[in-house]
Amino acid sequence: MSPMRGIALKLASVFLFTIMASLVKAASAHVPPGQAVFFRSALAMPVIVAWLAMRGDLSTGFRAQRPLMHLWRGLVGVTAMGCNFAALGLLPLPEVTVLGYAAPMLTVVLAAVMLGERLRLFRMSAVALGLVGVSIVLWPRLAFDDLSDAALLGVGLIMISTVMRALAQIQIRRMVAVEETSAIVFYFSLTATLFSLLTLPFGWTWPGWGVTGMLIASGLIGGVAQILLTSSYRFAGAAVLAPFEYASILFAVLFGYAFFDEVPTGAVLIGAGIVILAGVVIIWRERQLGMRRGQARSNMTPQG
């Protein structure tokens, strides 16, 4: 194990995922979310296949032991990604990033319901604290009568995305017992590409070269980010790496201000601090309990 190398890879993946989200946000005014999901997934596949070939994992990457499990993981994952991409076009980048942090909190609850994991008072308290932070971020969106329908729709979409991401995490926890990591990575990109094609009749456009370039870049960068994320868990444990996921809020604030003239509100910053604190507490508690989540987390993306 080489923790510093793992941390560097994790931070690089978070940075690239934020760049990818910024590209999708910039393109959202010109293409529908389903089309953005297609480019994100389809263009990532050559990168992932090349990576599997370099590792000598092509045979395991193409071998699916439980095809229906991959299908279900693809369905919930592509739903999470599509809703996240749609929300990016309606809400500021830092706000979407912070609200997405609710996914680990929901995963703890769903794991108790669906996997029978014990939900002790300590973790229940951390989840409740995290949801308080999410509520602080949401409150300005829900408390004023003059809010636009677009903003409210964005909040609804990111909440759906968060639930779907938590369901995807639960599914991956089931899959790692019977499927190779390489197969989970490959078949998610494949199923996401195929599912996104179902949205073709619903408003796909012929974007200009600039927008097309952003969409192509989002797919290639997303594929590289996924590889860096997966590789980071070869050098450090999940409990070491998980807190560095929260570096995404720093990158989101920077890119949001630089490219979209977005300045996070006080509610977003306060809520983000509370959510991050709750997330770190949950990570620390899972480490104390000896829960092995490395394989599952190595297959998750910020979109599902």
N, C-alpha and C positions, 0 to 999 in steps of 0.2 A: 504494500500500500504506500502511496505517496500523496498525503493529504493536500499539500500545497499545489501539486499538479492538478488534483481533482477540483480544488477550489477555483483555480485559474480557468479550467475548462467549463465549470459551472457558470462562472461570471461571464465568460465569453458567450456561452449559449444564451444567457439572459439578455445580454447586450444585443445579440443578433435577433432574438425573438422580438425585442422592442423595436428594432429597425424594421423588421417584417411587419409588425402591427402599424407602424407609421406609414409604410408604403401602402398597406391595405386601406388605411384611413384616407390617404391622399387620393387613392383611386375610387373611393366609395361614392363620390359624386358622379362618377361616369359609368360604373358597372354595378349590377346587383350583387348581393352577398354570395349567391350560389356560384356565380361566375368567378368571383375572387377565390372561393373555396376550391374550385376546379384548378385554377392556376397554382394555388398554394400546394395542392396535393399532387397534381400530375407532374409539375416541374421538380418536385422533391424526389420523385421516384428514381430518376436516373442517378441522382446523387447517392441515394440510399443503396441502390443496386451496386454501384461502383464501390461503395464502402464495404458492403457485404463480400464482394469479390476480393477486395484487398485483405480482408480478414479471413478469407477461406470459409465463409459462412453461407455461401449461396445455397448449398443443399439444404441446410437447416432453415434458411430464410424462406424458401419456397415450400417447406413442408408444414402443412397445417394439420395438427392432430384433431382439433375440434373446429371444423369450419363454421358451425353455427355460432360458436363463441366469438369468432372473429367478426362475423356478420353483425352481431349485436353490439360488439365494441365499436365497430365502424359506424353503426347507425347513431348511437348516442354521442360518439365523438364528433361526427360530422354535424350533428345538430348543435352541439356546443360551439363548434367552430363557426358555423353559419350565423348563429345568434350573436356571437362575439364580434364577428366582422360587421354585422348590421349595426350593432351598438356603437362601434367605432365611428360610424358615419353620423351618429346622432349626439354623442356625448364627448366631452374632453378626454384625451388619452389618459391623463393621470387618474381620472375618476373611474374609467373602465378598468384600469389596472388594479386600483384599490378594491373595487367591488368584486373583482375576480378572486381576491384573497379569501373570500368566504368559502371557496370550494373545499379546502382542507377541513374546515369546521363541519360542513355538511357531511363530508366523508366519514368523520368520526361517528356522527349520529347514524348514518346509513349502515356503517359497519356493524353497529350494535343491532340494528333491525334486521339486516339481510344476512349477515355472517355470524351473528350470535356472539360478537365480541362484547366483553363486559364494559359497560360505560360507568366508570367510577366517578365519585363526586369531584375529584380533582380535575379530571378532563371535562366533566359537565360544566364546571365553573369556568374553565378556559374557553369552552365553546360559547357559553353565555357572554363572556367578556368580548369575544370576537364579534358576536352578533350585535352587541352594543356599539362597537366601532363601526360596523356596516350601517347600523341605523343612523348614526351621526352623519355619515356621508350621504345617506338617502334623504334625511329629514328635510333639507332645503328644497329637494326636488318634489316632495310630497306636501309641504306645508303651505305653499303659496298658490293662490288661485290663478295667478297670471302666467303660470308655467305653460310652455308650449306642449302641444300633443306629441311633438317629436321627442322632447326630453323625457316625457313619461313613457313613451314607447321604448326609448333607449334603456331606461331603467328596467322595464319589464323584460326586454331581450337579454340584458346582461344577467338578470336573475335566473332566467331559464337556462342560459349558458352555464351558470355556476352549478345549478342542480345537475345538468347533464354531465359536466366535468366530474362531479362527485360520483355519479353513477358509473362513468367510465373508469374511475379509479377503483371502484368496487369490482367491476368486471375484470380489470387487469389483475387484481389480487387473486381472483379465481383462476385466471389464465396462466399465471406464472408457475402454477403447480404442474401443468401439463404441456405448456408451450415454451419454445425457445424465445429469448428476447428478440433475436433477429426476425423471427416469423411475426411476432406481434408488431414490430416496427414496420415491416414490409407490407403486411396485409392491411394495416390501418391506412396507409397511403393509398393502397389499391382500392379498398372499399370506399374511402372518402372521395376518391376521384370518380368512381362509378355512381355513387349516390348524388354527387354534385351535378352530374349530367342530367339527372331527373328534373333539375330546375331550368333546363335549357328553354322550354316554352314560356318561361315566366320572366321576360324582360331582358334577356341577354342582348348585348349590343356589340357593335364593331368599334372598339375604342381607337383613339389615335395612337400614333407610335409612342408618344410619351407615356401614356397610361399603360399601353401594352408592355413597355419596358419595365414599369413599376410592378406589374403583375408577375412578369417573368422573374424579376429579381426577388419578389416576395417568396416565390416557390423555391428558388435555388438557395436563398438565404435561410428559409425555413428548414430545408433539408439539411444544410450544414449545421444549423443550430440544434436540430434533433440529434445528429450524430455526436456533436460535442456534449450534449446533455447526457446521452446514453453512455458515452465514453468516460464521463467524469466519475461515474459510479464504479469504474474499474479501479480507481485510485483512492477513493475515500468513501466512507459509509454514508448512508442517507442522513443520519442524524447530524453529521458534520456539514453536509452540503445544503440541507434543506433551508437553513436560515438565509443563505445567500440568494435565494429566490426573491427575497424582498428588496434586493438591489434594483429590481425592475422599476420600483416607484421613483428612484432617483433618475434613472434613464428616461422614464416616461415624462417626468417633470421637465427635464432638459429638452427632450425632443418636442414635447408639447409647446413649450415656450418658443423654441427656436424656429419651428416649422409651421405651427398652427396658431401662434400668438395666444396660447392658452396659459393662464396663470391659475394654479390650484387655489381654491378657497380655503379659508381657515378650517371649515368643517371637514374638507377632504384631508387636510394634513393631520388634524386631531384624530379623525377616524382611522386614518392609515396607521398612526402610531399605536392606537389601541389594538387594531387588528394584528399588526406585526407582533406586539407583545403577546397577545393570546396565541398566535401561531408558534412563536418560539417556546412558550410554555408547553404547548401540546407536543412539540418535537422533543423537548427535554424529557417530558413524562414518558413518551413512547420509548425513548432510549433507556430510561430507568427500568422500564418494564421488559426490556429486551425484545421489543417487537421488531421483526425483520420486514422492512418496507423498501429496501434498496431496489429490488428488481421491479417492483410496481412503479416507484417514482421515476425510474430511469426510462420508462415508456410514456410518461405523461408530458404533454406540452401545455403551454398556457391557454390553449384553445380546447383541449380535451384529448 
